[in-house]
């Protein structure tokens, strides 16, 4: 559903991008982040120097954090695989002897 004035930008908006979660709007020397669900302003970052943003795009690999530490189930599966591999190697050794 489209909503009028979902994102209200106080500066001269020059480019907009969506990373799947938030919207990023470029001004002449700022980048503002807006909540992708509510449209609320989350923060504004000022870029030092003189800039003339004409377009804005998002590299998802830079925006989205890595998945982080694997959950315990992953470690359990990995450990089980190693134990199974050790048993298979041991069994193979006893057969060939």
Buried (B, 14 or more C-beta within 10 A) or exposed (E): EEEEEEBEBEEEBBBBBEBEEBBBBBBEBBBBBBEBEEEEBEEBEEEEEEBEBEEBEBEEEEEEEEEEEEEEEEEEEEEEEEEEEEEEEEEEEEEEE
